[in-house]
Amino acid sequence: NERLNKSYSNGSNYTPPQSNNIQDKQTTILSKNIKILADFKKEKYKYRTMNLKLLDIADYLDERIEIFTEIVAKHYDIDESKFGDPTRQSQSEIYTVGRIVPDSPLNSGSTDLNLQSLFLETSRVSGFGIRIPVDLSNVTNFSFFPGQIVAFRGINAAGDCFKVLDNLKLHYLGASTHSFEDIEAFSNILGDDNLKVLVTAGPYQSKHSLNFSRLENFIKHANEEIKPDVIIMNGPLIDINCIPNILNKSFLKSDDDLDDLKNLDDIFRSYLAPILNEIQCSKVILLPHGSDIVNSHTPYPQAAFNRKTLGLNKQFKCFPNPSLFSLNEVSFGASNADILRDMKDVPTNNSNTNRIERIVEHLLYQRHFYPISPTPNPNFQVDTSFLGLAELDTSIPDVLIIPSVLKPFAKFIKNVLVINPGSFIRPDGNGGTYVLLQVKTPDFEDLDTVMNPTNEDDDEEEVTQNYLTTLSKRSRVDVINV
């Protein structure tokens, strides 16, 4: 494998040590008992698909606006009486929270925005769901996209347009923290070694065949050279674009195989499961994709694979899409939906950030893995009424994995390590890229501390000292060619 580039975090000069000791891999696996903590409930993702109801969708969209209204009021200390209906004519300034939408609710062919035709959609509570044009002539340095929740201070003097006087920035979630005992326990798990995590994203074969030779070579190289602790594999494991070849039986090794292959799960068990079961690491995390042919649950948010049905070993952990989880002290958020490609925002000319940074900041401020509404991709199915499963509730992850067909990268944005591993196999059938993340064993000298009050209602407030992960000081990311 050829290194594509080396991305060091925020000028850190940390270089992971290279081990010269060749030892049995099974011993390594047993000595590193990586602790995986899932921050989701699998059963919530197993909802009935193709059962969309307009009332349920409207309830969720309204609920998002009302939740952010409470967040804005608390963060800026605004009295509830100062919030009003932006669609009603008034000579008084008001605060309002709503959703940015295209100029016409009937124009389903395009969701693109432009600065001359931005509309604000209210909830049924605050403004009966009516849309009103917005005048942004007094606002600078902004970026909007379809479905974005915004908070404005403004006035509707003439009754036909809401003039925005101030664009209130939404409250930013904080990072997760750990106690002294937790950090010490995580440090003992790794010892003097580093946490090694491989991140890949499908497809793992060309659309013209079921040839997994590149994946076989990758797994052999990982077992012998990289020796990762955890592999995070994003689907599609078998791409739906292979269906024409499946129907033509061009993938069969011999005519005798036809009698043994009854369904798509049999194809996975016969062609891919034996290759994946050769992986030698502590855990392998699998996330599905809407193009996976072995997962009947295609809408986003998406239920996890069935490990037993696919014939995979117990080291495989099947997580839903999207997922929040932790590997030791490092928290991860993974969403296998191409938000980097789908989000088309409208920024002002004086915006200081590039497009990738703006999109990631939108995800963090909106507290959502896929905040676009409606989706601009006709091939991407979204169940809007269940998009609450894609929200960030309490804290932002240390690592955000968002696979995309765009150029792979790894960079720190708002103190979050954002990774796009790229496609394992490019559309032309050539090898793509994957990512190797290495995190140094936690050391109290490398970690930042925060003071957390524990008894806010008592006269004598107790304060505990917790530690931030501070990934930028002790991590290294390599984007590697397949």
Disulfide bonds with the S-S distance in Angstrom:
none
